[in-house]
Amino acid sequence: MPDPVARRKFWGWGVEGAGPSEEQARGVARVLAERFGVALEPAAPPRIEELTLRAPRVRPPGPLAALCSDDPAERAGHCYGKSYRDVVRAFRRQFDNPPDQVALPRSEADVEALLEWCGEAGVAAIPYGGGSSVVGGVEPAVGDGYAGAVSIDLRHLGRVLEIDRTSRSARIQAGALGPALEDQLRPHGLTLRHFPQSFEFSSLGGWIATRSGGHYATLYTHIDELVQSLRVVTPTGVVETRRLPGSGAGPAPDRLFMGSEGILGIVTEAWMRLQDRPTRRASASVRFAGADGFLRGARAVRALSQSALYPTNCRLLDPAEAQTAGAGGGDAAVLVLGFESADHDLDAWMARALECCRDAGGEVPADAGRTRRDDAASREGAAGAWRKAFLQAPYLRDVLVSLGVIAETFETAVTWDRFESFHEGVMERARDALKRVCGVGSLACRFTHVYPDGPAPYYSVLAPGTRGSELEQWAEIKSAASDALLALGGTITHHHAVGRDHRPWYERERPELFARALEAAKRALDPAGILNPGVLLAPGN
C-alpha cells in the first residue's frame, strides 16, 4: 500500500522511491541483454526542474482560484496517464499539452461551479481520478478549439459517506482510491471486492467511468455488477439514479454513464454493492505440459467457467507468461486457480475444479487446494508468484522504459467457439509485426477473466526498442495487433477502456446508429462539448 505522505511520481507509476532499486534495475538489464543479444543501459528519469511547461492560458475567476493550482509538478503529473507511451514521452521530457490548471474540488458544489466556468469560458474539462489510464483517457490533448484545459482531480472527495449493513451496500465519494476505500470498509467486515492491477492509484469514479475490470476472474469481474446507483454532475445539471437492487423500467440510466469515460458528466458519488470480507481461501496451480498445453488449459478453463463454480482466480498463463511471472519454468502452461468465501469451506468446490483440470490433461499436485483460514493460500506457490508479479508489473515497466525496452500489452475478449483460431491468428500477426519492427522479442498470453461464453486473453509484448523510435515502433506493432483483434472477431478492449488511443478501432467496432445516439446524449448533457474532448468521440462531437 502506498505511503499516504509520499509524493506521486509525475512521470511514471507509484510514489517517488518505490519500485526496483538501481541494483535490481541493472539485473533486469543484464537478463534482457542476454536474451535479446543487445546492450541495455538505463536512462535517468526526468526531474521537474528539467521541464519547460507552456505558460497557463487561463486563470480561474474569483473563489475558484482557491481550488486550482498551476504548480509545475501538479501540471506535469496531470499531463499523462500511465501507459507505456506516456512514460516514454515523460522520459523524453516531452510535456507538450499540460493542463493549464489542476482543479481540486472539495465538494460536489465545487465540481458544478468548475463546469459552469469551463462552459462559459470555452475551457476543456478533463475528469481525473487516480490518473492510471493506459489509453490516453486523462491526457489534456484537446486541440486549439478551446481557450485552455483544466484537469478536475477528485482526490479530496474520497470518503465512504454511508453504510447500509442490512442491504450490504455503501454510498462512496468517487475520488476514493482503492486502498483508502477498503480501509474505510474493513472495520465493518465488508469489501467492495474490486481489485484492478491499478488498485493502489485508481479511484471509484475512474473504475465506473471506464467500466474497470477487477482482479477476480469470474462472476463479478467488472465494476458494472457492483454499481447500485450513481450521482453525476453534468454541464446541464445533476443526474441521480434510483437506488434499487434491480429494475426493468426502461433502459438503465446508470448504464449511460458507466463506461462514458467522462464525456457526459463527472461521477461524484455512487451507492455500491458490497460483500462480506472472505475468511476462507483455497488455491492450486495446475500444469498443462506439451506443445498444445495452452489450448488444453483453455479447454479446462472453459469447463470451469461453465460449471457455475465461480473461482475467484482462474488465470491461465502460457509457458512464456508463466516463466516471466515466476509461476513456471517455461515448459508448460500454468493455470492459477483459487476460491474464497466468507461463509463456507471450499474443499468441495476445489475438488470439482481440479477434476475438470484432470479431464483436460492437467497435472494436479497431490496436496492442492485445501481450505485455509488465512490469506496464505493466495501468497504461496505459483499463485503467490503470479500475484507478486501482477502487483509489481507497473513498477517494472518503468524500469524497462528506462532501458529502451518496448514493454506493453493489448487485451480483448472473444467467444469460446472462435478462441483457438482467434488466438492463433493474433499470435501470428503480432509476432510478424514484432519481428518486422524489432527483429527480436517475445509475445506471451494469459487469461485475465473468463466467462461461460468466452475468455479475455491478455497479450504481453517485450522487445528491444531503438532509442528515439520506441513510440513509432510500438505504434506499428499496436496497429497490427489491433487490426487483428477486430478482423478475427474480438473487441478492441475488454477492460482498459477506449480513451484517445483506442478510438480509431472503437469507431469501427461500435454500430453506427449507436454512435449517433451517443453523440446526441453528449449534446444534451454537454452542449458546449467541454468534457474530455476526443475521448470515445471525435473532437467536436
HELIX and SHEET records of a PDB file:
HELIX    1   1 GLU A   22  PHE A   36  1                                  15    
HELIX    2   2 ILE A   48  GLU A   50  5                                   3    
HELIX    3   3 GLY A   62  LEU A   67  5                                   6    
HELIX    4   4 PRO A   72  GLY A   77  1                                   6    
HELIX    5   5 TYR A   84  PHE A   91  1                                   8    
HELIX    6   6 GLU A  108  ALA A  121  1                                  14    
HELIX    7   7 GLY A  178  LEU A  185  1                                   8    
HELIX    8   8 ARG A  186  HIS A  188  5                                   3    
HELIX    9   9 PHE A  199  PHE A  201  5                                   3    
HELIX   10  10 LEU A  204  THR A  210  1                                   7    
HELIX   11  11 ILE A  223  LEU A  226  5                                   4    
HELIX   12  12 PRO A  253  PHE A  257  1                                   5    
HELIX   13  13 GLY A  293  SER A  305  1                                  13    
HELIX   14  14 PRO A  319  ALA A  325  1                                   7    
HELIX   15  15 ASP A  347  ASP A  359  1                                  13    
HELIX   16  16 ALA A  376  SER A  378  5                                   3    
HELIX   17  17 GLY A  381  SER A  402  1                                  22    
HELIX   18  18 TRP A  416  CYS A  438  1                                  23    
HELIX   19  19 GLU A  470  ALA A  487  1                                  18    
HELIX   20  20 ARG A  503  GLU A  509  1                                   7    
HELIX   21  21 GLU A  512  LEU A  525  1                                  14    
SHEET    1   A 4 CYS A  68  SER A  69  0                                        
SHEET    2   A 4 GLN A 101  ALA A 103 -1                                        
SHEET    3   A 4 GLY A 148  ASP A 153  1                                        
SHEET    4   A 4 VAL A 123  TYR A 128  1                                        
SHEET    1   B 5 VAL A 160  ASP A 164  0                                        
SHEET    2   B 5 SER A 169  GLN A 173 -1                                        
SHEET    3   B 5 ILE A 266  ARG A 273 -1                                        
SHEET    4   B 5 VAL A 227  THR A 234 -1                                        
SHEET    5   B 5 GLY A 237  GLU A 240 -1                                        
SHEET    1   C 2 LEU A 190  THR A 191  0                                        
SHEET    2   C 2 GLN A 275  ASP A 276 -1                                        
SHEET    1   D 3 ARG A 280  ALA A 289  0                                        
SHEET    2   D 3 ALA A 332  SER A 341 -1                                        
SHEET    3   D 3 ASN A 313  LEU A 317 -1                                        
SHEET    1   E 3 VAL A 405  GLU A 411  0                                        
SHEET    2   E 3 GLY A 454  PRO A 464 -1                                        
SHEET    3   E 3 SER A 442  TYR A 451 -1                                        
END                                                                             
